[in-house]
């Protein structure tokens, strides 16, 4: 099993606006995703360049990420309320 390194875009999530419990839950899930990204993909979407992003819905939030297999990075590109 490949353990991916984690890279989160700094503009992805405004941690100050979240409750501490939500921050902890989201970070825990993001770290879980690094162990096996495909297992957590609930659906796919495309970014502006057409790249496939996997999306995991957890605790009311949609976590969009890209598995960079060549560099062994899990790149979290967006975290937003799941109802948007």
HUGI-V529417 format. One record per backbone hydrogen bond with DSSP energy under -1.0 kcal/mol. NH is the residue of the N-H (numbers start at 1). CO is the residue of the C=O. If there is no record, write none. Layout:
BEGIN
NH_CO, NH_CO
END
This chain:
BEGIN
4_34, 5_72, 7_74, 9_76, 12_9, 15_13, 17_14, 18_15, 23_19, 24_20, 25_21, 26_22, 27_23, 28_24, 29_25, 30_26, 31_27, 32_28, 33_29, 34_30, 35_32, 39_36, 40_37, 42_55, 43_55, 45_53, 47_51, 50_47, 53_45, 54_65, 55_43, 56_63, 58_61, 61_58, 62_80, 63_56, 64_78, 65_54, 66_75, 68_73, 69_67, 72_68, 73_68, 74_5, 75_66, 76_7, 77_64, 78_64, 80_62, 82_60, 84_81
END
